[in-house]
Amino acid sequence: MKSFGSAVVALALTLGPVWAGTGNVDKREYVCMMQDMVLEKPGIPIQFDGKTYYGCCDMCKEKIRTAPDVYTRALDRVAGKKIDKATAYIYNLNGDAFYFSSDANRKAFAADPAKYLKK
């Protein structure tokens, strides 16, 4: 039986390196939109419904095909509404990607993430 630590290492090697910094993400190809994580290198472009989403591996292609509403949409934590990841403003908080409908919402989140993560 594998230990939890070796399972985490195996998953990290499968998904590729994750960027653990904080700040705006202006190049959406550096976000795995299926796992909502920021990558150190560009991901795989996935075409769906006339838009481009990005994944970190071939499994992401299958995920978006089988559950598009789960993987193409995200909650704008400032506005409290669902938005399309393909057109969203993205913010990186320690490797996790957060999506916003406007740059103003992204700035509000960046100023006080804890306020919006409590919701």
N, C-alpha and C positions, 0 to 999 in steps of 0.2 A: 504494500500500500504506500502510495506517495504521500509525503508530508504536505501540509498546506503551503509551506514555503516553496517547495519545488514545483507545486502546481501554479503558484503565482509567477515564478520564473518562466515556466513553460508558456503560460498565457502571454506574458510580456514579449517573449521571443516570437510568438505567433503574430501578435498584433503590430509589432514594430515599436521603435522608441517613442515615448510620450514626452512632450515638452511640458515641463512642470512650472514654467514661469507664470507671470500674471500680466495681463494687458490686452489691448485690442488685437484681434486677429483680422487682418485685412485681406489675407490670402486664404480663401475658404478651402482651397485644395489641401491645406495643412490641418484640416479637421476631419476626423472620422465621424461622420454624421449619424452613423448607426450606433456607435459606442459613446458619442458625445465627448470625445477626448481630442486634445490638440496633439498633433504629431510633429516630430522633428524633420520629417521629410514629406513631400507631397504624397497624398493618397491616390487611390484608384478612382477615376471619374466614372460615375454611374449615371447613365441617361434614364430618366423616368418621366413620363408625362410631359415631354418637351423641355425639361429642366435638367440641370446637372447637379448631382449630389456627389459626395465623396465618401469613400470607405477606406478601410485599412487593409482589407484582405478579400479574397474571393467569396467568403461567407457573407460579406456585407451585400454583395449583389443579390444573393438569394433572399436575405432578410427584407430588402426593400421590395422585391418582387412579391413576396408572400404576405407582407404586412405593411403596405405603404403608408397608411395613416399613422402607424406607430413611429416609423423611421423618417418620414419627410416633414413631420410637424413637431413643433416644440412650444413650450410655454414661455412667453415673454413674462418674466417674473415681475417686472415693473408695471406693465399694462394689465397683467392678469388674463391675457388671451392667447389662444393658439396662433402660431404663425408658421410660414413655410421656411424651412431651413435653407433652401436654395437662394433665397433673397434676403435672409436675415443679416443683421449686424451681429458680429460674434465677439464675445469676450472670453478670454482665457483666465481661469482662476485655478492655479496650481494643477494645470493639466486637464481640467474639466472645461468643456465648452458650454457657454450659455448664449442663448439666442434672443435677439431683440428686434422689434419692428421699426425702431428708429435709433439714430445715433444719440439722441437726447436720453432715451431709455437706457442705452448702454452706459452713458456717462453717469446717470443716476445710480445704476447698479455698481459701477466701478467706485463711486464715492463712498458707498456703504453696503457692501455685499451682504453682511450679516442681517441687515434690515430686511432684505428680500429673500434670504435663504430660510428665514423663520416661517414663511408662509406655507 
